[in-house]
Amino acid sequence: MWDIFEHRRVGRQIKTAPAEVLKRYEKWKDIIAISGPSGVRKIKGFNDEALKGEWKKHRSSRLGLQYRVIYKVAKEQVLVQVVTLTPHDYRRK
């Protein structure tokens, strides 16, 4: 079992996301909790990939045509840190 930690800004971002994105995010969390990031990588629809540049050491999974969930895996722990749920804007703020 993997633990999922959501940054507090994710709670606010969820409120503005479309219902379909919320459903896919909940499904993504279920898969992560059971099999971790390797389970998400096996499902092609999530298009899970490593990020570059300022987002180095973070990963992105597709939740829809526009929305992505950006997360980081803590290697020393069985922990996934969800950084943001964004409409495809990877710039840090």
N, C-alpha and C positions, 0 to 999 in steps of 0.2 A: 504494500500500500504506500502510495505517495501522498504527502501532505501538500496542500495548495494554499499559498499565502497570497492574498489579493491586496495590492496597495489601496489605500483609502480613496484615491481618486477614481478607481475602477467602479466603485459604488455609484458615483455621480455619473460616470460615462455610461453605465448600464441603463440608467433612467432615460437617456436620450436615444438609445439604440433601437432599431426596429425589432419587432417581435420575432421575426425569422432569425435574426442575428442572435437574439437572446437564447432561442432554442438550440442553435448550433453551439453557442458558448457553453450551455449546460451539458450538452453531449460531449464537448471537448473536455470539460472538467471531469466527467465520468470516466472517460478513456484515460486521462492523465492519472486519476486517482488509482485506477486498477493496474494499468500496465506502464505508466510513465511516458516520457517523451518518445521512447522507441515505438510504443503502440500508436501514437499519433502519426509518426513518420510512415507507418505502413499503410495508412489510409490516404490515398492520393487526393481526395477532395479537400483535405486540409492544407495541402501544399506547404508542409512544414519545411522551413529553411533557416539556415544560419544568416545573421545579418552582418554587415560590414560597417566600417567607418566609426562614427560615434556610438553606434549600437553594437559594437564588437562584443562578443560573449553573450549576446542575446539571441533568441530565436523568434520567428514569426510563424503563425498559423493562420490560414485564411478562414474567415467565418462567413464570407459572402463575397460578392464581386468587389465591394469596397472596403469592408471592415476586416481588420486583422487583430489578433491578440498577440501582444509582445510579452515574452516571458524569459526568465533566466533560470537555469538549473543549478542548484547548489550541489557541487560534486561530493562534498564531505558529508552531506545529509541527504536523506530521501525527501527533498523539498523542491517544489516548483514555485517561484515567485512571479506572479503575474504583475507586470509593470504597468501596462496600459491596454485599453481596448480602444482602438483608434480607427477612424475612417481613412486609413492608408496615408498617414502623415507621420513619418518616422523622425522628424526633427525633435530634438530635446527642447523642453520649455522650462 
